[in-house]
């Protein structure tokens, strides 16, 4: 190929590798990664920044992992496994060819599978068809789960694309009672018997730990890299470099919250205490959501927290002003509170839903930091709907029910 064609293929391979690596990184959780190409024309490099990672070696191994999965038919009448490669090769030469493309020619592949009792793995060599029935390219989804044999081992459930399912169903239908080898990275992990025709789902069994099964399922889901990636440089940056920025962000959040609290207490008096309690609970629920989603709170996330504080106060202002209007119109306190919440409810839902829709688009089409901002914002808005509508209302009802009839309301 000429130089221009080579460069075009390199450029496409780099873009494809970037997309696959991004899929694999995102599967680790919400950590606000930054993945982008680096260098000018003729430079095929990718930079990955992942805050909050405590096991970089696992990340590196998974990002560059091979996912060469093939399902091949085992030659009829052969032993599983042969103890030596020479014996397996002799069996491959003496085995007559089959009647389809999957068994017309044979090869010898290394075999390692755990025993059904969970003991030491069996090892040897297996004779399989050269042409795979399906490969990892036919994979639609994969997930890890506890082994059906029990114990501490795990296995991978997978589903196939339509084309792969058609080929898989055709081959397994013609070879019922034959054995099918699950070949991962040129090593047979399992060779189960085909009891009936199988279409679009199957399992990869072997002596997998929970972490190994999850990493393998992640690699299979995201696809194979078009070319092997070579690590040029790795840096682990301590928190001290960004500590000042984080400190300033937290200071801004605290200062903003104090200013809001003072304003609410000054302007709405006793009802301001209601708003402050709802705001504090809102932040507690937001932080709990970040812990559940294993999100890393960086500067964009802190910006989402500050915006959430503003939205929470806005909801309380809408409710309190509605209540004031009803009190000015001559309604009694209990009725004014009830009508105020009812009239403000639709407005609050409308503003929150439209903002959540925008945040969803930010998460779907944005990069790592933008996604972190979107996650924090959505979690805060959902918490705010609960605290502003339910918690604040409950506090008002508790206050009104303490006495038989409340004539005035501090608002």
Secondary structure, 3 states (H helix, E strand, C coil): CCHHHHHHHHHHHHHHHHHHHHHHHHCCCCCCCEEEEECCCCCCEEEEECCCCCCHHHHHHHHCCCCCEEEEEECCCCCCCECCHHHHHHHHHHCCCCCCCCCCCEEEEEEEEECCCCCCEEEEEEEEECCCCEEHHHEEEEEEEECCCCCCCEEEEEEECHHHHHHHHHHHHHCCCCEEEEEECCEEEEEEECCCCCCCEEEEEEEECHHHHHHHHHHHHHCCCCCCCCCCCCCCCCCHHHHHHHHHHHHHHHHHHHHHHHHHHHHHCHHHHHHHHHHHHHHHHHHHHHHHCCCCCCHHHHHHHHHHHHHHHHHHHHHHHHHHHHHHCCCCHHHHHHHHHHHHHHHHHHHHHHHHHHHHHHHHHCCHHHHHHHHHHHHHHHHHHHHHHHHHHHHHHHHHHCCCCCCCCCC
